[in-house]
Amino acid sequence: MKRIATGLLYVVGALAIAYLALYAYVALTGRTIVPGDPIHIFRKPDSPELGQLMKNLAQGFPRAGWPQVAVRS
């Protein structure tokens, strides 16, 4: 029981440190976070489409030595 309490204390402490680090980053970079502002996520222009990758994963890649996976559509 004491080990569980110690582990829980470490987890709570790690979360508190992560929160303080995030707060310090936002405070020092001067960026204001306003609810409703869009989140800008940049991708490489030559990166593959995620939908096509997921479809290929669902169907299983036909590679030598890999078992073929039957997928119901």
TORVO-522233 format. One record per residue (C-alpha): residue number from 1; residue in one letter; z, x negated, y. Coordinates in steps of 0.001 Angstrom, whole numbers, padded with zeros to 6 digits. Last residue first. Example, Ala and Ser with C-alpha at 12.3 -4.5 7.8 and 13.67 -1.06 7.14 Angstrom:
TORVO-522233
<rec><nr>2</nr><rest>S</rest><c3>007140</c3><c1>-013670</c1><c2>-001060</c2></rec>
<rec><nr>1</nr><rest>A</rest><c3>007800</c3><c1>-012300</c1><c2>-004500</c2></rec>
end
This chain:
TORVO-522233
<rec><nr>73</nr><rest>S</rest><c3>-045625</c3><c1>015498</c1><c2>-003997</c2></rec>
<rec><nr>72</nr><rest>R</rest><c3>-044009</c3><c1>014225</c1><c2>-007148</c2></rec>
<rec><nr>71</nr><rest>V</rest><c3>-043852</c3><c1>010469</c1><c2>-007408</c2></rec>
<rec><nr>70</nr><rest>A</rest><c3>-044308</c3><c1>008615</c1><c2>-010710</c2></rec>
<rec><nr>69</nr><rest>V</rest><c3>-043272</c3><c1>004982</c1><c2>-010317</c2></rec>
<rec><nr>68</nr><rest>Q</rest><c3>-045411</c3><c1>002242</c1><c2>-011811</c2></rec>
<rec><nr>67</nr><rest>P</rest><c3>-043426</c3><c1>-000615</c1><c2>-013282</c2></rec>
<rec><nr>66</nr><rest>W</rest><c3>-043748</c3><c1>-003917</c1><c2>-011455</c2></rec>
<rec><nr>65</nr><rest>G</rest><c3>-045175</c3><c1>-006881</c1><c2>-013374</c2></rec>
<rec><nr>64</nr><rest>A</rest><c3>-048241</c3><c1>-007240</c1><c2>-011212</c2></rec>
<rec><nr>63</nr><rest>R</rest><c3>-047965</c3><c1>-005162</c1><c2>-008105</c2></rec>
<rec><nr>62</nr><rest>P</rest><c3>-048919</c3><c1>-001532</c1><c2>-007515</c2></rec>
<rec><nr>61</nr><rest>F</rest><c3>-046459</c3><c1>-000687</c1><c2>-004728</c2></rec>
<rec><nr>60</nr><rest>G</rest><c3>-044453</c3><c1>002430</c1><c2>-005353</c2></rec>
<rec><nr>59</nr><rest>Q</rest><c3>-045458</c3><c1>005876</c1><c2>-004143</c2></rec>
<rec><nr>58</nr><rest>A</rest><c3>-042386</c3><c1>006365</c1><c2>-001959</c2></rec>
<rec><nr>57</nr><rest>L</rest><c3>-042604</c3><c1>002818</c1><c2>-000630</c2></rec>
<rec><nr>56</nr><rest>N</rest><c3>-046263</c3><c1>003285</c1><c2>000278</c2></rec>
<rec><nr>55</nr><rest>K</rest><c3>-045491</c3><c1>006539</c1><c2>002097</c2></rec>
<rec><nr>54</nr><rest>M</rest><c3>-042638</c3><c1>004847</c1><c2>003961</c2></rec>
<rec><nr>53</nr><rest>L</rest><c3>-044925</c3><c1>002026</c1><c2>005077</c2></rec>
<rec><nr>52</nr><rest>Q</rest><c3>-047583</c3><c1>004481</c1><c2>006236</c2></rec>
<rec><nr>51</nr><rest>G</rest><c3>-045044</c3><c1>006409</c1><c2>008301</c2></rec>
<rec><nr>50</nr><rest>L</rest><c3>-043638</c3><c1>003226</c1><c2>009812</c2></rec>
<rec><nr>49</nr><rest>E</rest><c3>-046979</c3><c1>002140</c1><c2>011241</c2></rec>
<rec><nr>48</nr><rest>P</rest><c3>-047540</c3><c1>-001581</c1><c2>010930</c2></rec>
<rec><nr>47</nr><rest>S</rest><c3>-046681</c3><c1>-003979</c1><c2>013765</c2></rec>
<rec><nr>46</nr><rest>D</rest><c3>-049603</c3><c1>-005340</c1><c2>015796</c2></rec>
<rec><nr>45</nr><rest>P</rest><c3>-048405</c3><c1>-003996</c1><c2>019163</c2></rec>
<rec><nr>44</nr><rest>K</rest><c3>-044905</c3><c1>-005391</c1><c2>018617</c2></rec>
<rec><nr>43</nr><rest>R</rest><c3>-042381</c3><c1>-002707</c1><c2>019321</c2></rec>
<rec><nr>42</nr><rest>F</rest><c3>-040303</c3><c1>-001984</c1><c2>022401</c2></rec>
<rec><nr>41</nr><rest>I</rest><c3>-037499</c3><c1>000558</c1><c2>022477</c2></rec>
<rec><nr>40</nr><rest>H</rest><c3>-036689</c3><c1>002029</c1><c2>025856</c2></rec>
<rec><nr>39</nr><rest>I</rest><c3>-033952</c3><c1>004660</c1><c2>025654</c2></rec>
<rec><nr>38</nr><rest>P</rest><c3>-034645</c3><c1>007473</c1><c2>028071</c2></rec>
<rec><nr>37</nr><rest>D</rest><c3>-032041</c3><c1>008357</c1><c2>030686</c2></rec>
<rec><nr>36</nr><rest>G</rest><c3>-030242</c3><c1>011618</c1><c2>029884</c2></rec>
<rec><nr>35</nr><rest>P</rest><c3>-026721</c3><c1>010272</c1><c2>030230</c2></rec>
<rec><nr>34</nr><rest>V</rest><c3>-026626</c3><c1>007350</c1><c2>032643</c2></rec>
<rec><nr>33</nr><rest>I</rest><c3>-025819</c3><c1>003844</c1><c2>031454</c2></rec>
<rec><nr>32</nr><rest>T</rest><c3>-025713</c3><c1>001460</c1><c2>034373</c2></rec>
<rec><nr>31</nr><rest>R</rest><c3>-026902</c3><c1>-002060</c1><c2>033851</c2></rec>
<rec><nr>30</nr><rest>G</rest><c3>-024927</c3><c1>-004635</c1><c2>035765</c2></rec>
<rec><nr>29</nr><rest>T</rest><c3>-025198</c3><c1>-007289</c1><c2>033090</c2></rec>
<rec><nr>28</nr><rest>L</rest><c3>-021503</c3><c1>-008161</c1><c2>033396</c2></rec>
<rec><nr>27</nr><rest>A</rest><c3>-020087</c3><c1>-004640</c1><c2>033035</c2></rec>
<rec><nr>26</nr><rest>V</rest><c3>-022410</c3><c1>-003675</c1><c2>030185</c2></rec>
<rec><nr>25</nr><rest>Y</rest><c3>-021653</c3><c1>-006875</c1><c2>028280</c2></rec>
<rec><nr>24</nr><rest>A</rest><c3>-017908</c3><c1>-006584</c1><c2>028972</c2></rec>
<rec><nr>23</nr><rest>Y</rest><c3>-017860</c3><c1>-003004</c1><c2>027634</c2></rec>
<rec><nr>22</nr><rest>L</rest><c3>-019781</c3><c1>-004059</c1><c2>024521</c2></rec>
<rec><nr>21</nr><rest>A</rest><c3>-017318</c3><c1>-006906</c1><c2>023934</c2></rec>
<rec><nr>20</nr><rest>L</rest><c3>-014376</c3><c1>-004551</c1><c2>024485</c2></rec>
<rec><nr>19</nr><rest>Y</rest><c3>-015784</c3><c1>-002084</c1><c2>021960</c2></rec>
<rec><nr>18</nr><rest>A</rest><c3>-016390</c3><c1>-004849</c1><c2>019412</c2></rec>
<rec><nr>17</nr><rest>I</rest><c3>-012821</c3><c1>-006116</c1><c2>019910</c2></rec>
<rec><nr>16</nr><rest>A</rest><c3>-011424</c3><c1>-002615</c1><c2>019382</c2></rec>
<rec><nr>15</nr><rest>L</rest><c3>-013551</c3><c1>-002110</c1><c2>016271</c2></rec>
<rec><nr>14</nr><rest>A</rest><c3>-012324</c3><c1>-005427</c1><c2>014859</c2></rec>
<rec><nr>13</nr><rest>G</rest><c3>-008715</c3><c1>-004467</c1><c2>015562</c2></rec>
<rec><nr>12</nr><rest>V</rest><c3>-009117</c3><c1>-001114</c1><c2>013841</c2></rec>
<rec><nr>11</nr><rest>V</rest><c3>-010647</c3><c1>-002833</c1><c2>010816</c2></rec>
<rec><nr>10</nr><rest>Y</rest><c3>-007912</c3><c1>-005487</c1><c2>010720</c2></rec>
<rec><nr>9</nr><rest>L</rest><c3>-005182</c3><c1>-002820</c1><c2>010906</c2></rec>
<rec><nr>8</nr><rest>L</rest><c3>-006852</c3><c1>-000888</c1><c2>008095</c2></rec>
<rec><nr>7</nr><rest>G</rest><c3>-006870</c3><c1>-004033</c1><c2>005965</c2></rec>
<rec><nr>6</nr><rest>T</rest><c3>-003167</c3><c1>-004603</c1><c2>006647</c2></rec>
<rec><nr>5</nr><rest>A</rest><c3>-002357</c3><c1>-000973</c1><c2>005811</c2></rec>
<rec><nr>4</nr><rest>I</rest><c3>-004353</c3><c1>-001201</c1><c2>002590</c2></rec>
<rec><nr>3</nr><rest>R</rest><c3>-002616</c3><c1>-004455</c1><c2>001670</c2></rec>
<rec><nr>2</nr><rest>K</rest><c3>000816</c3><c1>-002895</c1><c2>002294</c2></rec>
<rec><nr>1</nr><rest>M</rest><c3>000000</c3><c1>000000</c1><c2>000000</c2></rec>
end
